[in-house]
């Protein structure tokens, strides 16, 4: 069970783990965005990282042998828009379907049969959204997200049930992910855990720091290795070893990591 942090004081166990992590030769700092760096808002395109978190990320980005990545369920272009970070930040969108690494090209390509499935999926989910108040669809390269944050609890439940039934009846082998007030459907199956492992190999990192807040981030926490660092933001069951209350607390941990990493570089 992760240890909860409700104040700016960090427990000794977390500090010790940060100190150990800061000493590794090459470090990957991979971060979810919504609910981790940025508070959740009703309009996803208005989300922004808290200033303290942005400052800490930029400090880490400027350190030698340290790579920073954002790993999100958002479509990559949306992630670029809301994060507003330099090009040196590695970006993973749509739970790993989209990658923007050290070239200007986004890595994603659907096969013809996947394109056909996506078109059917679009028609099915549009009908669900049209039939239920305050439910809307977010388009993604390999699928769609059904958002119900603004809907009543009853309408949210109805939308989720109908969407699942209709999609399963019309489209084969669709990957379904449940998140906070969102149900995501993808014709290509990837996870954040797979994405972070890809980033580990790509950056030749000795260890990984990962912070996330949602159910989909558990795919990363369960794949972390000894010497890695998993940080859960907010409440809920988790496989992460450490927990903080909210994005402001995540910012505090990132700033401490930057302090320790800077000290290592100077010594």
PyMOL commands that set and color helices and strands:
alter all, ss='L'
color gray80, all
select helices_A, chain A and resi 12-22+44-46+51-61+76-83+94-96+112-131+153-170+192-203+215-221+247-266
alter helices_A, ss='H'
color red, helices_A
select strands_A, chain A and resi 27-31+66-71+90-93+98-100+136-140+143-147+175-179+182-186+207-212+229-233+242-244
alter strands_A, ss='S'
color yellow, strands_A
deselect
rebuild
show_as cartoon
